Amino acid sequence: MIVFDLICANRHTFEAWFKDSKAFDGLRRKGRVECPTCGDSKVEKALMAPNISTSKTQAQAAKESAMVAGAKQMLARMQKHVEENCEYVGPGFAEEARKIHYGETKKRDIYGEATKTEVVELSEEGVDFTAIPWTQPTDS
Ligand SMILES: [Zn+2]
């Protein structure tokens, strides 16, 4: 058995039980589903808009938070890899990356902080680097 929220052409809403969704469609086509208020047989399944949007939002929110968690994990792994394999140059990143790019210092993998302006300048100069959002260890 299945319950449907139904609405008639006169916008009366009511609940009705059917064996299944097919049974409802069949009965409805034959005009056998009638509004208990006015007897109208032009009934439709009422869209429970607020409920639908709520459950959608919740599902979406769950999906999004899972995605965020996944992205955070990925970033944490990238960060760990960088920390283990690259030399930390701190806020002098842009300068050091430029030196490496122009062969003024030995070629090596570095990481550090760069301002937005520096990031733009570096990419304009064709310096090869990747910008990733960096999560700072939280001071407890
Ligand atoms: Zn009605």
Backbone and ligand atoms as CSV (ligand in chain L), in Angstrom:
chain,resi,resn,atom,element,x,y,z
A,1,MET,N,N,0.849,-1.202,0.000
A,1,MET,CA,C,0.000,0.000,0.000
A,1,MET,C,C,0.881,1.247,0.000
A,2,ILE,N,N,0.332,2.268,-0.653
A,2,ILE,CA,C,1.085,3.509,-0.742
A,2,ILE,C,C,0.109,4.662,-0.551
A,3,VAL,N,N,0.557,5.682,0.134
A,3,VAL,CA,C,-0.320,6.838,0.347
A,3,VAL,C,C,0.155,8.005,-0.505
A,4,PHE,N,N,-0.828,8.647,-1.154
A,4,PHE,CA,C,-0.493,9.823,-1.952
A,4,PHE,C,C,-1.219,11.036,-1.404
A,5,ASP,N,N,-0.564,12.143,-1.415
A,5,ASP,CA,C,-1.240,13.408,-1.156
A,5,ASP,C,C,-1.779,13.859,-2.502
A,6,LEU,N,N,-3.088,14.022,-2.570
A,6,LEU,CA,C,-3.707,14.361,-3.849
A,6,LEU,C,C,-4.359,15.724,-3.776
A,7,ILE,N,N,-4.529,16.298,-4.956
A,7,ILE,CA,C,-5.192,17.604,-5.031
A,7,ILE,C,C,-6.173,17.560,-6.198
A,8,CYS,N,N,-7.396,18.068,-5.969
A,8,CYS,CA,C,-8.393,18.050,-7.032
A,8,CYS,C,C,-8.331,19.359,-7.809
A,9,ALA,N,N,-9.140,19.459,-8.888
A,9,ALA,CA,C,-9.133,20.665,-9.722
A,9,ALA,C,C,-9.576,21.884,-8.927
A,10,ASN,N,N,-10.301,21.650,-7.836
A,10,ASN,CA,C,-10.746,22.773,-6.994
A,10,ASN,C,C,-9.782,23.038,-5.834
A,11,ARG,N,N,-8.599,22.453,-5.947
A,11,ARG,CA,C,-7.515,22.660,-4.995
A,11,ARG,C,C,-7.807,22.163,-3.580
A,12,HIS,N,N,-8.672,21.120,-3.500
A,12,HIS,CA,C,-8.810,20.445,-2.203
A,12,HIS,C,C,-7.704,19.407,-2.127
A,13,THR,N,N,-7.034,19.360,-1.029
A,13,THR,CA,C,-6.006,18.328,-0.898
A,13,THR,C,C,-6.501,17.232,0.031
A,14,PHE,N,N,-6.151,16.029,-0.280
A,14,PHE,CA,C,-6.549,14.884,0.546
A,14,PHE,C,C,-5.557,13.747,0.352
A,15,GLU,N,N,-5.606,12.808,1.292
A,15,GLU,CA,C,-4.736,11.638,1.206
A,15,GLU,C,C,-5.543,10.445,0.749
A,16,ALA,N,N,-4.933,9.602,-0.055
A,16,ALA,CA,C,-5.620,8.374,-0.455
A,16,ALA,C,C,-4.610,7.243,-0.554
A,17,TRP,N,N,-5.089,6.043,-0.181
A,17,TRP,CA,C,-4.230,4.863,-0.205
A,17,TRP,C,C,-4.470,4.052,-1.458
A,18,PHE,N,N,-3.398,3.552,-2.052
A,18,PHE,CA,C,-3.502,2.714,-3.243
A,18,PHE,C,C,-2.569,1.518,-3.075
A,19,LYS,N,N,-2.859,0.484,-3.899
A,19,LYS,CA,C,-2.023,-0.711,-3.826
A,19,LYS,C,C,-0.589,-0.322,-4.180
A,20,ASP,N,N,-0.469,0.421,-5.270
A,20,ASP,CA,C,0.836,0.934,-5.662
A,20,ASP,C,C,0.628,2.123,-6.604
A,21,SER,N,N,1.715,2.666,-7.081
A,21,SER,CA,C,1.657,3.850,-7.927
A,21,SER,C,C,0.887,3.575,-9.224
A,22,LYS,N,N,1.046,2.355,-9.766
A,22,LYS,CA,C,0.350,1.958,-10.997
A,22,LYS,C,C,-1.154,1.934,-10.783
A,23,ALA,N,N,-1.565,1.372,-9.640
A,23,ALA,CA,C,-2.983,1.286,-9.319
A,23,ALA,C,C,-3.588,2.681,-9.269
A,24,PHE,N,N,-2.872,3.600,-8.711
A,24,PHE,CA,C,-3.353,4.978,-8.648
A,24,PHE,C,C,-3.531,5.547,-10.046
A,25,ASP,N,N,-2.504,5.352,-10.905
A,25,ASP,CA,C,-2.583,5.883,-12.272
A,25,ASP,C,C,-3.781,5.311,-13.016
A,26,GLY,N,N,-3.978,3.995,-12.863
A,26,GLY,CA,C,-5.087,3.321,-13.537
A,26,GLY,C,C,-6.429,3.873,-13.075
A,27,LEU,N,N,-6.620,3.945,-11.757
A,27,LEU,CA,C,-7.876,4.439,-11.195
A,27,LEU,C,C,-8.114,5.897,-11.571
A,28,ARG,N,N,-7.042,6.653,-11.582
A,28,ARG,CA,C,-7.173,8.069,-11.891
A,28,ARG,C,C,-7.633,8.258,-13.336
A,29,ARG,N,N,-7.031,7.443,-14.252
A,29,ARG,CA,C,-7.412,7.545,-15.658
A,29,ARG,C,C,-8.895,7.214,-15.846
A,30,LYS,N,N,-9.373,6.258,-15.047
A,30,LYS,CA,C,-10.786,5.866,-15.171
A,30,LYS,C,C,-11.698,6.823,-14.394
A,31,GLY,N,N,-11.142,7.845,-13.799
A,31,GLY,CA,C,-11.941,8.804,-13.053
A,31,GLY,C,C,-12.483,8.219,-11.766
A,32,ARG,N,N,-11.789,7.200,-11.222
A,32,ARG,CA,C,-12.284,6.530,-10.017
A,32,ARG,C,C,-11.680,7.103,-8.735
A,33,VAL,N,N,-10.775,8.051,-8.909
A,33,VAL,CA,C,-10.221,8.695,-7.721
A,33,VAL,C,C,-10.947,10.035,-7.583
A,34,GLU,N,N,-11.745,10.128,-6.535
A,34,GLU,CA,C,-12.565,11.330,-6.394
A,34,GLU,C,C,-12.200,12.115,-5.146
A,35,CYS,N,N,-12.342,13.415,-5.276
A,35,CYS,CA,C,-12.095,14.287,-4.135
A,35,CYS,C,C,-13.206,14.061,-3.107
A,36,PRO,N,N,-12.859,13.772,-1.857
A,36,PRO,CA,C,-13.891,13.528,-0.848
A,36,PRO,C,C,-14.677,14.798,-0.507
A,37,THR,N,N,-14.164,15.928,-0.863
A,37,THR,CA,C,-14.847,17.188,-0.545
A,37,THR,C,C,-15.876,17.558,-1.619
A,38,CYS,N,N,-15.460,17.496,-2.902
A,38,CYS,CA,C,-16.362,17.966,-3.960
A,38,CYS,C,C,-16.669,16.883,-4.997
A,39,GLY,N,N,-16.058,15.725,-4.857
A,39,GLY,CA,C,-16.363,14.634,-5.779
A,39,GLY,C,C,-15.684,14.771,-7.134
A,40,ASP,N,N,-14.821,15.741,-7.273
A,40,ASP,CA,C,-14.121,15.961,-8.528
A,40,ASP,C,C,-13.159,14.794,-8.785
A,41,SER,N,N,-13.078,14.364,-10.027
A,41,SER,CA,C,-12.194,13.236,-10.309
A,41,SER,C,C,-10.952,13.652,-11.094
A,42,LYS,N,N,-10.778,14.961,-11.285
A,42,LYS,CA,C,-9.545,15.439,-11.926
A,42,LYS,C,C,-8.503,15.663,-10.825
A,43,VAL,N,N,-7.972,14.572,-10.324
A,43,VAL,CA,C,-7.024,14.712,-9.225
A,43,VAL,C,C,-5.587,14.523,-9.714
A,44,GLU,N,N,-4.732,15.190,-9.034
A,44,GLU,CA,C,-3.299,15.086,-9.321
A,44,GLU,C,C,-2.582,14.788,-8.017
A,45,LYS,N,N,-1.389,14.252,-8.146
A,45,LYS,CA,C,-0.573,14.112,-6.954
A,45,LYS,C,C,-0.149,15.521,-6.537
A,46,ALA,N,N,-0.394,15.829,-5.292
A,46,ALA,CA,C,-0.010,17.152,-4.812
A,46,ALA,C,C,1.493,17.171,-4.586
A,47,LEU,N,N,2.117,18.195,-5.098
A,47,LEU,CA,C,3.553,18.309,-4.857
A,47,LEU,C,C,3.736,18.971,-3.508
A,48,MET,N,N,4.361,18.261,-2.633
A,48,MET,CA,C,4.617,18.813,-1.306
A,48,MET,C,C,5.880,19.656,-1.393
A,49,ALA,N,N,5.750,20.796,-2.035
A,49,ALA,CA,C,6.920,21.618,-2.349
A,49,ALA,C,C,7.852,21.891,-1.162
A,50,PRO,N,N,7.307,22.341,-0.036
A,50,PRO,CA,C,8.258,22.648,1.055
A,50,PRO,C,C,9.031,21.414,1.517
A,51,ASN,N,N,8.336,20.274,1.593
A,51,ASN,CA,C,9.020,19.045,2.007
A,51,ASN,C,C,10.094,18.637,1.018
A,52,ILE,N,N,9.731,18.712,-0.260
A,52,ILE,CA,C,10.681,18.316,-1.297
A,52,ILE,C,C,11.921,19.200,-1.240
A,53,SER,N,N,11.696,20.502,-1.161
A,53,SER,CA,C,12.861,21.380,-1.179
A,53,SER,C,C,13.699,21.189,0.089
A,54,THR,N,N,13.024,20.895,1.208
A,54,THR,CA,C,13.774,20.673,2.443
A,54,THR,C,C,14.665,19.445,2.318
A,55,SER,N,N,14.052,18.334,1.830
A,55,SER,CA,C,14.849,17.112,1.758
A,55,SER,C,C,15.963,17.259,0.720
A,56,LYS,N,N,15.667,17.989,-0.354
A,56,LYS,CA,C,16.692,18.232,-1.367
A,56,LYS,C,C,17.848,19.017,-0.767
A,57,THR,N,N,17.479,20.049,-0.037
A,57,THR,CA,C,18.497,20.895,0.571
A,57,THR,C,C,19.369,20.088,1.531
A,58,GLN,N,N,18.699,19.225,2.293
A,58,GLN,CA,C,19.451,18.417,3.250
A,58,GLN,C,C,20.397,17.463,2.527
A,59,ALA,N,N,19.876,16.840,1.446
A,59,ALA,CA,C,20.712,15.909,0.683
A,59,ALA,C,C,21.883,16.657,0.067
A,60,GLN,N,N,21.560,17.823,-0.468
A,60,GLN,CA,C,22.583,18.659,-1.084
A,60,GLN,C,C,23.641,19.045,-0.052
A,61,ALA,N,N,23.156,19.455,1.105
A,61,ALA,CA,C,24.066,19.875,2.164
A,61,ALA,C,C,24.982,18.724,2.574
A,62,ALA,N,N,24.395,17.518,2.679
A,62,ALA,CA,C,25.182,16.347,3.057
A,62,ALA,C,C,26.240,16.066,1.993
A,63,LYS,N,N,25.813,16.182,0.728
A,63,LYS,CA,C,26.716,15.930,-0.385
A,63,LYS,C,C,27.844,16.956,-0.379
A,64,GLU,N,N,27.457,18.204,-0.188
A,64,GLU,CA,C,28.450,19.267,-0.182
A,64,GLU,C,C,29.455,19.113,0.952
A,65,SER,N,N,28.951,18.757,2.139
A,65,SER,CA,C,29.879,18.630,3.261
A,65,SER,C,C,30.815,17.438,3.042
A,66,ALA,N,N,30.300,16.394,2.356
A,66,ALA,CA,C,31.161,15.250,2.027
A,66,ALA,C,C,32.236,15.678,1.034
A,67,MET,N,N,31.825,16.526,0.078
A,67,MET,CA,C,32.781,17.013,-0.905
A,67,MET,C,C,33.841,17.881,-0.240
A,68,VAL,N,N,33.397,18.739,0.655
A,68,VAL,CA,C,34.327,19.611,1.370
A,68,VAL,C,C,35.319,18.770,2.178
A,69,ALA,N,N,34.784,17.740,2.851
A,69,ALA,CA,C,35.644,16.866,3.647
A,69,ALA,C,C,36.668,16.180,2.748
A,70,GLY,N,N,36.212,15.728,1.572
A,70,GLY,CA,C,37.099,15.075,0.617
A,70,GLY,C,C,38.174,16.016,0.123
A,71,ALA,N,N,37.770,17.242,-0.197
A,71,ALA,CA,C,38.714,18.239,-0.688
A,71,ALA,C,C,39.732,18.583,0.401
A,72,LYS,N,N,39.254,18.687,1.626
A,72,LYS,CA,C,40.141,19.007,2.743
A,72,LYS,C,C,41.189,17.908,2.929
A,73,GLN,N,N,40.714,16.658,2.803
A,73,GLN,CA,C,41.624,15.514,2.936
A,73,GLN,C,C,42.679,15.547,1.851
A,74,MET,N,N,42.225,15.857,0.619
A,74,MET,CA,C,43.136,15.909,-0.503
A,74,MET,C,C,44.176,17.001,-0.285
A,75,LEU,N,N,43.696,18.162,0.174
A,75,LEU,CA,C,44.605,19.271,0.434
A,75,LEU,C,C,45.606,18.916,1.519
A,76,ALA,N,N,45.118,18.226,2.550
A,76,ALA,CA,C,45.994,17.840,3.651
A,76,ALA,C,C,47.096,16.913,3.139
A,77,ARG,N,N,46.714,16.004,2.214
A,77,ARG,CA,C,47.714,15.092,1.644
A,77,ARG,C,C,48.715,15.853,0.792
A,78,MET,N,N,48.212,16.798,-0.020
A,78,MET,CA,C,49.088,17.607,-0.863
A,78,MET,C,C,50.059,18.387,0.004
A,79,GLN,N,N,49.496,18.959,1.055
A,79,GLN,CA,C,50.273,19.783,1.971
A,79,GLN,C,C,51.394,18.959,2.607
A,80,LYS,N,N,51.067,17.751,3.018
A,80,LYS,CA,C,52.031,16.867,3.657
A,80,LYS,C,C,53.150,16.526,2.665
A,81,HIS,N,N,52.734,16.222,1.437
A,81,HIS,CA,C,53.680,15.874,0.388
A,81,HIS,C,C,54.634,17.047,0.155
A,82,VAL,N,N,54.072,18.242,0.065
A,82,VAL,CA,C,54.872,19.440,-0.162
A,82,VAL,C,C,55.848,19.646,0.991
A,83,GLU,N,N,55.346,19.502,2.202
A,83,GLU,CA,C,56.185,19.715,3.378
A,83,GLU,C,C,57.354,18.729,3.434
A,84,GLU,N,N,57.081,17.505,2.974
A,84,GLU,CA,C,58.121,16.483,3.031
A,84,GLU,C,C,59.126,16.598,1.886
A,85,ASN,N,N,58.688,17.146,0.764
A,85,ASN,CA,C,59.522,17.127,-0.428
A,85,ASN,C,C,60.055,18.471,-0.891
A,86,CYS,N,N,59.559,19.525,-0.305
A,86,CYS,CA,C,59.988,20.836,-0.776
A,86,CYS,C,C,60.640,21.631,0.349
A,87,GLU,N,N,61.414,22.603,-0.064
A,87,GLU,CA,C,62.089,23.451,0.908
A,87,GLU,C,C,61.220,24.654,1.220
A,88,TYR,N,N,61.047,24.950,2.496
A,88,TYR,CA,C,60.211,26.071,2.896
A,88,TYR,C,C,60.982,27.372,2.805
A,89,VAL,N,N,60.473,28.309,2.033
A,89,VAL,CA,C,61.161,29.589,1.879
A,89,VAL,C,C,60.357,30.751,2.458
A,90,GLY,N,N,59.222,30.424,3.097
A,90,GLY,CA,C,58.423,31.443,3.771
A,90,GLY,C,C,57.879,32.489,2.825
A,91,PRO,N,N,57.825,33.739,3.306
A,91,PRO,CA,C,57.243,34.802,2.481
A,91,PRO,C,C,58.117,35.195,1.293
A,92,GLY,N,N,59.323,34.621,1.229
A,92,GLY,CA,C,60.198,34.939,0.101
A,92,GLY,C,C,59.956,34.046,-1.103
A,93,PHE,N,N,58.807,33.387,-1.116
A,93,PHE,CA,C,58.518,32.424,-2.172
A,93,PHE,C,C,58.651,32.997,-3.584
A,94,ALA,N,N,58.012,34.151,-3.803
A,94,ALA,CA,C,57.984,34.734,-5.153
A,94,ALA,C,C,59.402,35.002,-5.660
A,95,GLU,N,N,60.225,35.576,-4.777
A,95,GLU,CA,C,61.600,35.914,-5.127
A,95,GLU,C,C,62.393,34.652,-5.459
A,96,GLU,N,N,62.232,33.645,-4.607
A,96,GLU,CA,C,62.972,32.395,-4.774
A,96,GLU,C,C,62.503,31.652,-6.033
A,97,ALA,N,N,61.198,31.639,-6.241
A,97,ALA,CA,C,60.651,30.957,-7.422
A,97,ALA,C,C,61.159,31.622,-8.695
A,98,ARG,N,N,61.256,32.950,-8.656
A,98,ARG,CA,C,61.751,33.712,-9.797
A,98,ARG,C,C,63.228,33.393,-10.056
A,99,LYS,N,N,64.026,33.345,-8.984
A,99,LYS,CA,C,65.459,33.029,-9.094
A,99,LYS,C,C,65.658,31.653,-9.722
A,100,ILE,N,N,64.824,30.702,-9.254
A,100,ILE,CA,C,64.928,29.343,-9.796
A,100,ILE,C,C,64.546,29.357,-11.275
A,101,HIS,N,N,63.472,30.093,-11.566
A,101,HIS,CA,C,62.988,30.188,-12.942
A,101,HIS,C,C,64.051,30.756,-13.870
A,102,TYR,N,N,64.775,31.751,-13.417
A,102,TYR,CA,C,65.781,32.383,-14.259
A,102,TYR,C,C,67.166,31.771,-14.089
A,103,GLY,N,N,67.225,30.670,-13.334
A,103,GLY,CA,C,68.489,29.956,-13.188
A,103,GLY,C,C,69.512,30.676,-12.319
A,104,GLU,N,N,69.047,31.575,-11.449
A,104,GLU,CA,C,69.970,32.326,-10.599
A,104,GLU,C,C,70.320,31.563,-9.318
A,105,THR,N,N,69.614,30.511,-9.088
A,105,THR,CA,C,69.907,29.696,-7.918
A,105,THR,C,C,69.635,28.240,-8.299
A,106,LYS,N,N,70.084,27.303,-7.442
A,106,LYS,CA,C,69.935,25.900,-7.853
A,106,LYS,C,C,68.451,25.499,-7.903
A,107,LYS,N,N,68.161,24.700,-8.905
A,107,LYS,CA,C,66.790,24.280,-9.145
A,107,LYS,C,C,66.353,23.303,-8.059
A,108,ARG,N,N,65.304,23.622,-7.386
A,108,ARG,CA,C,64.760,22.738,-6.358
A,108,ARG,C,C,63.286,23.063,-6.126
A,109,ASP,N,N,62.621,22.158,-5.441
A,109,ASP,CA,C,61.215,22.389,-5.149
A,109,ASP,C,C,61.098,23.192,-3.864
A,110,ILE,N,N,60.371,24.252,-3.962
A,110,ILE,CA,C,60.205,25.112,-2.788
A,110,ILE,C,C,58.721,25.358,-2.521
A,111,TYR,N,N,58.449,25.793,-1.308
A,111,TYR,CA,C,57.098,26.261,-1.030
A,111,TYR,C,C,57.161,27.389,-0.018
A,112,GLY,N,N,56.148,28.204,-0.026
A,112,GLY,CA,C,56.121,29.336,0.884
A,112,GLY,C,C,54.900,30.181,0.604
A,113,GLU,N,N,54.909,31.355,1.151
A,113,GLU,CA,C,53.757,32.229,0.978
A,113,GLU,C,C,54.008,33.260,-0.109
A,114,ALA,N,N,52.947,33.562,-0.836
A,114,ALA,CA,C,53.019,34.610,-1.835
A,114,ALA,C,C,51.742,35.439,-1.746
A,115,THR,N,N,51.877,36.712,-1.989
A,115,THR,CA,C,50.688,37.560,-2.001
A,115,THR,C,C,49.968,37.358,-3.325
A,116,LYS,N,N,48.722,37.838,-3.379
A,116,LYS,CA,C,47.940,37.717,-4.611
A,116,LYS,C,C,48.659,38.404,-5.772
A,117,THR,N,N,49.233,39.558,-5.511
A,117,THR,CA,C,49.953,40.309,-6.540
A,117,THR,C,C,51.132,39.493,-7.048
A,118,GLU,N,N,51.870,38.899,-6.114
A,118,GLU,CA,C,53.031,38.087,-6.502
A,118,GLU,C,C,52.605,36.900,-7.368
A,119,VAL,N,N,51.482,36.291,-6.976
A,119,VAL,CA,C,50.975,35.146,-7.734
A,119,VAL,C,C,50.682,35.550,-9.173
A,120,VAL,N,N,50.029,36.710,-9.325
A,120,VAL,CA,C,49.709,37.217,-10.660
A,120,VAL,C,C,50.993,37.494,-11.443
A,121,GLU,N,N,51.954,38.161,-10.799
A,121,GLU,CA,C,53.227,38.498,-11.454
A,121,GLU,C,C,53.969,37.245,-11.897
A,122,LEU,N,N,54.019,36.264,-10.999
A,122,LEU,CA,C,54.728,35.024,-11.308
A,122,LEU,C,C,54.118,34.339,-12.521
A,123,SER,N,N,52.776,34.257,-12.534
A,123,SER,CA,C,52.165,33.560,-13.664
A,123,SER,C,C,52.343,34.348,-14.951
A,124,GLU,N,N,52.391,35.675,-14.857
A,124,GLU,CA,C,52.629,36.498,-16.049
A,124,GLU,C,C,54.040,36.291,-16.580
A,125,GLU,N,N,54.971,36.042,-15.660
A,125,GLU,CA,C,56.359,35.820,-16.072
A,125,GLU,C,C,56.591,34.387,-16.541
A,126,GLY,N,N,55.579,33.563,-16.402
A,126,GLY,CA,C,55.700,32.174,-16.838
A,126,GLY,C,C,56.431,31.300,-15.846
A,127,VAL,N,N,56.499,31.739,-14.604
A,127,VAL,CA,C,57.121,30.924,-13.556
A,127,VAL,C,C,56.167,29.778,-13.218
A,128,ASP,N,N,56.728,28.595,-13.188
A,128,ASP,CA,C,55.907,27.416,-12.955
A,128,ASP,C,C,55.680,27.219,-11.459
A,129,PHE,N,N,54.445,27.326,-11.025
A,129,PHE,CA,C,54.137,27.104,-9.612
A,129,PHE,C,C,52.667,26.727,-9.475
A,130,THR,N,N,52.347,26.180,-8.342
A,130,THR,CA,C,50.959,25.827,-8.076
A,130,THR,C,C,50.521,26.534,-6.807
A,131,ALA,N,N,49.372,27.169,-6.877
A,131,ALA,CA,C,48.839,27.809,-5.677
A,131,ALA,C,C,47.803,26.879,-5.063
A,132,ILE,N,N,47.985,26.527,-3.826
A,132,ILE,CA,C,46.972,25.720,-3.142
A,132,ILE,C,C,46.562,26.432,-1.856
A,133,PRO,N,N,45.280,26.291,-1.516
A,133,PRO,CA,C,44.860,26.877,-0.238
A,133,PRO,C,C,45.553,26.139,0.880
A,134,TRP,N,N,46.199,26.864,1.734
A,134,TRP,CA,C,47.010,26.245,2.776
A,134,TRP,C,C,46.303,26.350,4.117
A,135,THR,N,N,46.154,25.215,4.786
A,135,THR,CA,C,45.540,25.283,6.101
A,135,THR,C,C,46.643,25.379,7.147
A,136,GLN,N,N,46.560,26.423,7.937
A,136,GLN,CA,C,47.553,26.612,8.980
A,136,GLN,C,C,47.229,25.700,10.152
A,137,PRO,N,N,48.276,25.138,10.754
A,137,PRO,CA,C,48.014,24.335,11.968
A,137,PRO,C,C,47.378,25.253,13.012
A,138,THR,N,N,46.292,24.813,13.591
A,138,THR,CA,C,45.594,25.688,14.549
A,138,THR,C,C,46.291,25.679,15.897
A,139,ASP,N,N,46.493,26.856,16.436
A,139,ASP,CA,C,47.085,26.967,17.775
A,139,ASP,C,C,45.998,26.711,18.797
A,140,SER,N,N,46.212,25.751,19.633
A,140,SER,CA,C,45.170,25.447,20.609
A,140,SER,C,C,45.432,26.195,21.907
L,1,ZN,ZN,ZN,-12.290,18.860,-4.405
